[in-house]
Amino acid sequence: MRITINDIKDMKQRGEKITMLTAYDYPIAKLVDQAGIPLILVGDSLGMVVLGYESPIPVTMDEMIHHTRAVTRGAKKAMVIGDMPFMTYHLSVPDALKNAARFIQEGGAQAVKLEGGEIVADTVRRIVQCGIPVMGHIGLTPQSINQLGGYTAQGKTPEAAIRLMKDARALESAGAFAVVLELVPAPLAKLITERLTIPTIGIGAGTDCSGQVQVISDLLGLYTDFVPRHAKQYARLFEEINRALSSFIAEVKEGTFPTAKQSSTMNETVLAELTRSASSLD
């Protein structure tokens, strides 16, 4: 059975910590799913860690749908959440509904994620009313990075903190089943978590959130252009990959790869006949 929003809400009620990871393709989604991660986010972070963009802003709906389809083919139990890209839910509610529906119908996702608080609450409400679960996202919102002026913690002043608390409440009232708190001071994240009935998923927001999310490329040590402060490399796979590539190059140059194990043989009679036929063509 696939994880549902009720399962996620029940986890908060039981005090069970929730784990969420990003995935962008079939093999990683399959591994994450088999590990027992209940939530998989097809994040617009794929713009940087997969497509090589400088930020998530250039990511298109077609790119997100393409990767979401791959992830949903690999994940059989986890809830797959599609990250709605820049300006796909801001222009109008009809636009937002159409794009959210694409994640469900074309991408095979079970939910979508939107950035913003009170300003997108009405949009969240309409998407939920149409039967599509929504995860909110407040604090550091990467799609607004040009306005925020950098990847810095949000809600550090009394006014900003109150605004984030109102944003969280607005998302809950609009029907969001969970909300991501990114780069929110830990004490503030704790206050928000205690005041909401829905789970909070933290990233750089301390241990008191209902759960934690990480970018899979950071966790596995695959993306080395930039490692955020809030990320932890549980492995350094880029080093293993570099060693594997160097070994491949060396063995090809030395003539030690491929061996008979990686090669196919031919019947001796067929080979002799082929050799005679080839000689007649010279």
C-alpha positions as CSV (number, residue, x, y, z in Angstrom):
1,M,0.0,0.0,0.0
2,R,1.2,3.5,-0.8
3,I,1.7,6.0,1.9
4,T,-1.1,8.5,2.2
5,I,-1.5,11.9,3.8
6,N,-3.4,10.3,6.7
7,D,-0.4,8.1,7.4
8,I,1.8,11.2,7.5
9,K,-0.5,13.0,9.9
10,D,-0.8,9.9,12.1
11,M,3.0,9.8,12.3
12,K,3.0,13.3,13.8
13,Q,0.3,12.3,16.3
14,R,2.3,9.3,17.4
15,G,5.4,11.4,17.8
16,E,7.2,9.4,15.1
17,K,9.8,11.3,13.1
18,I,9.1,11.6,9.4
19,T,11.8,11.3,6.8
20,M,11.7,12.8,3.3
21,L,14.3,12.8,0.5
22,T,14.5,14.2,-3.0
23,A,14.8,11.9,-6.0
24,Y,15.0,12.7,-9.7
25,D,15.2,9.4,-11.5
26,Y,14.1,5.8,-11.5
27,P,17.1,4.0,-9.8
28,I,17.5,6.5,-6.9
29,A,13.7,6.6,-6.4
30,K,13.7,2.8,-6.2
31,L,16.6,2.8,-3.6
32,V,14.9,5.5,-1.5
33,D,11.6,3.7,-1.6
34,Q,13.1,0.3,-0.6
35,A,14.9,2.0,2.3
36,G,11.5,2.9,3.7
37,I,11.5,6.6,3.2
38,P,7.7,7.6,3.3
39,L,8.0,10.8,1.4
40,I,9.8,11.4,-1.9
41,L,10.0,15.0,-3.2
42,V,10.8,15.5,-6.9
43,G,12.3,18.9,-6.1
44,D,12.9,21.7,-8.4
45,S,16.4,21.5,-7.0
46,L,16.9,19.2,-9.9
47,G,17.6,22.3,-11.9
48,M,20.9,22.7,-10.1
49,V,21.9,19.1,-9.1
50,V,20.7,17.4,-12.3
51,L,20.4,19.9,-15.1
52,G,23.2,22.3,-14.2
53,Y,21.3,25.5,-13.8
54,E,22.4,28.1,-11.4
55,S,19.1,28.1,-9.5
56,P,15.7,26.3,-9.7
57,I,14.1,29.3,-11.4
58,P,14.7,28.1,-15.0
59,V,13.1,24.7,-14.4
60,T,10.0,24.1,-16.5
61,M,6.8,22.1,-16.0
62,D,7.8,19.7,-18.8
63,E,11.2,19.0,-17.1
64,M,9.4,18.4,-13.7
65,I,6.9,16.1,-15.3
66,H,9.6,14.1,-17.1
67,H,11.5,13.5,-13.9
68,T,8.3,12.9,-11.8
69,R,7.3,10.1,-14.2
70,A,10.7,8.4,-13.7
71,V,10.4,8.7,-9.9
72,T,6.9,7.3,-9.7
73,R,8.0,4.3,-11.8
74,G,10.7,3.6,-9.2
75,A,8.7,4.3,-6.0
76,K,5.9,1.9,-5.2
77,K,5.2,2.7,-1.6
78,A,6.4,6.2,-0.8
79,M,4.2,9.2,-1.5
80,V,5.7,11.1,-4.4
81,I,5.3,14.9,-4.2
82,G,5.9,17.1,-7.3
83,D,7.5,20.5,-6.7
84,M,5.6,23.1,-8.6
85,P,8.2,25.3,-10.4
86,F,8.6,29.0,-10.6
87,M,5.5,31.0,-11.7
88,T,3.4,27.9,-12.4
89,Y,0.9,28.7,-9.6
90,H,1.2,32.5,-9.2
91,L,-0.5,34.0,-12.2
92,S,-4.0,32.6,-11.6
93,V,-5.8,29.8,-9.7
94,P,-6.8,28.2,-13.0
95,D,-3.2,28.0,-14.0
96,A,-2.3,26.5,-10.7
97,L,-5.0,23.9,-10.9
98,K,-4.0,22.9,-14.4
99,N,-0.3,22.6,-13.5
100,A,-1.0,20.7,-10.2
101,A,-3.3,18.3,-12.2
102,R,-0.4,17.6,-14.6
103,F,1.7,16.3,-11.7
104,I,-1.1,13.9,-10.8
105,Q,-2.3,12.9,-14.3
106,E,0.9,12.9,-16.3
107,G,3.6,12.6,-13.6
108,G,1.8,10.0,-11.5
109,A,2.5,12.0,-8.3
110,Q,0.2,11.8,-5.3
111,A,0.7,15.4,-4.1
112,V,2.3,18.8,-5.0
113,K,4.4,21.3,-3.1
114,L,4.1,25.1,-3.3
115,E,6.3,27.8,-1.8
116,G,4.7,30.7,0.1
117,G,2.4,31.3,3.0
118,E,-0.6,33.6,3.2
119,I,-0.1,34.8,-0.3
120,V,-0.7,31.3,-1.8
121,A,-3.3,30.2,0.8
122,D,-6.3,30.7,-1.5
123,T,-4.5,28.8,-4.3
124,V,-3.7,25.9,-1.9
125,R,-7.3,25.8,-0.8
126,R,-8.6,25.5,-4.3
127,I,-6.1,22.8,-5.2
128,V,-7.0,20.8,-2.1
129,Q,-10.7,21.3,-2.9
130,C,-10.1,19.7,-6.3
131,G,-8.7,16.6,-4.6
132,I,-5.0,17.2,-4.8
133,P,-3.0,17.0,-1.6
134,V,-0.7,20.0,-1.0
135,M,2.5,20.4,1.0
136,G,3.4,24.0,1.9
137,H,6.9,25.5,2.1
138,I,7.9,28.6,4.0
139,G,11.0,30.2,5.4
140,L,13.8,30.2,2.8
141,T,11.9,29.7,-0.4
142,P,14.4,29.1,-3.2
143,Q,12.1,30.4,-6.0
144,S,12.2,33.8,-4.3
145,I,16.0,33.9,-3.9
146,N,16.4,37.1,-6.0
147,Q,14.0,38.9,-3.6
148,L,15.4,37.4,-0.4
149,G,19.0,38.3,-1.4
150,G,20.6,35.0,-0.8
151,Y,20.4,31.6,1.0
152,T,20.1,33.0,4.5
153,A,17.9,32.0,7.5
154,Q,14.5,33.6,7.7
155,G,12.4,34.7,10.6
156,K,15.2,36.0,12.8
157,T,13.4,39.3,13.8
158,P,10.2,39.4,15.8
159,E,8.2,40.8,12.8
160,A,9.6,38.1,10.4
161,A,9.0,35.4,13.0
162,I,5.3,36.4,13.5
163,R,4.9,36.5,9.7
164,L,6.2,32.9,9.4
165,M,3.9,31.8,12.1
166,K,0.9,33.4,10.3
167,D,2.0,31.8,7.1
168,A,2.1,28.3,8.7
169,R,-1.3,28.8,10.2
170,A,-2.7,30.0,6.8
171,L,-1.4,26.9,5.0
172,E,-2.9,24.6,7.7
173,S,-6.3,26.4,7.4
174,A,-6.1,26.2,3.6
175,G,-5.9,22.4,3.9
176,A,-2.2,21.7,3.4
177,F,-1.3,18.3,4.9
178,A,2.3,19.3,5.9
179,V,4.6,22.3,5.6
180,V,8.4,22.5,4.9
181,L,10.3,24.9,7.2
182,E,13.6,25.8,5.4
183,L,16.3,27.7,7.2
184,V,14.0,28.7,10.0
185,P,15.7,29.3,13.4
186,A,15.3,26.1,15.5
187,P,13.4,27.8,18.4
188,L,10.9,29.3,15.9
189,A,10.5,26.0,14.1
190,K,9.7,24.4,17.4
191,L,7.0,27.0,18.2
192,I,5.4,26.5,14.8
193,T,5.5,22.7,15.1
194,E,3.9,22.8,18.5
195,R,1.1,25.1,17.2
196,L,0.2,23.2,14.1
197,T,-1.8,20.0,13.9
198,I,-0.2,19.1,10.6
199,P,3.5,17.9,10.4
200,T,6.4,20.2,9.8
201,I,9.3,19.0,7.7
202,G,12.5,20.8,8.5
203,I,15.6,21.5,6.5
204,G,18.1,23.6,8.4
205,A,15.4,24.2,11.0
206,G,16.5,22.1,14.0
207,T,15.4,18.8,15.5
208,D,12.0,19.7,16.9
209,C,10.2,19.6,13.5
210,S,8.0,16.6,12.8
211,G,10.5,15.4,10.3
212,Q,13.5,16.2,8.1
213,V,14.2,16.5,4.4
214,Q,17.5,16.4,2.6
215,V,18.5,16.7,-1.0
216,I,19.7,13.2,-2.0
217,S,22.7,14.5,-3.9
218,D,23.9,16.3,-0.7
219,L,23.3,13.2,1.5
220,L,25.1,10.9,-0.8
221,G,28.0,13.3,-1.6
222,L,27.2,13.4,-5.3
223,Y,27.0,17.1,-5.8
224,T,30.1,18.9,-4.8
225,D,29.7,22.4,-6.5
226,F,28.2,23.6,-3.2
227,V,27.4,21.8,0.0
228,P,24.9,23.7,2.2
229,R,25.6,24.2,5.9
230,H,22.3,22.3,6.7
231,A,23.3,19.3,4.7
232,K,25.2,16.2,6.0
233,Q,27.1,13.9,3.7
234,Y,26.3,10.4,4.9
235,A,28.5,9.2,2.1
236,R,31.0,10.6,-0.3
237,L,30.1,8.8,-3.5
238,F,31.8,11.3,-5.7
239,E,35.1,9.9,-4.5
240,E,34.0,6.3,-5.3
241,I,32.9,7.4,-8.7
242,N,36.2,9.2,-9.4
243,R,38.1,6.0,-8.4
244,A,35.9,3.8,-10.6
245,L,36.3,6.1,-13.6
246,S,40.1,6.3,-13.2
247,S,40.2,2.5,-13.0
248,F,38.2,2.1,-16.2
249,I,40.4,4.5,-18.1
250,A,43.6,2.7,-16.9
251,E,42.3,-0.8,-17.7
252,V,41.2,0.2,-21.2
253,K,44.6,1.8,-21.9
254,E,46.4,-1.2,-20.5
255,G,44.3,-3.7,-22.5
256,T,43.2,-5.5,-19.3
257,F,39.5,-4.7,-19.9
258,P,37.4,-6.3,-21.2
259,T,38.4,-9.8,-20.1
260,A,37.0,-13.1,-21.4
261,K,34.3,-12.7,-18.7
262,Q,33.0,-9.5,-20.4
263,S,33.3,-10.9,-24.0
264,S,31.4,-13.3,-26.1
265,T,32.8,-16.4,-27.9
266,M,32.1,-17.8,-31.4
267,N,31.8,-21.4,-32.6
268,E,35.1,-22.5,-34.0
269,T,33.5,-24.0,-37.2
270,V,31.6,-20.8,-37.8
271,L,34.8,-18.7,-37.2
272,A,36.8,-20.8,-39.7
273,E,34.1,-20.4,-42.3
274,L,33.9,-16.7,-41.6
275,T,37.7,-16.4,-41.9
276,R,37.6,-18.1,-45.3
277,S,34.8,-15.9,-46.5
278,A,36.5,-12.8,-45.3
279,S,39.7,-13.8,-47.2
280,S,37.8,-14.1,-50.4
281,L,36.6,-10.5,-50.1
282,D,40.2,-9.1,-49.8
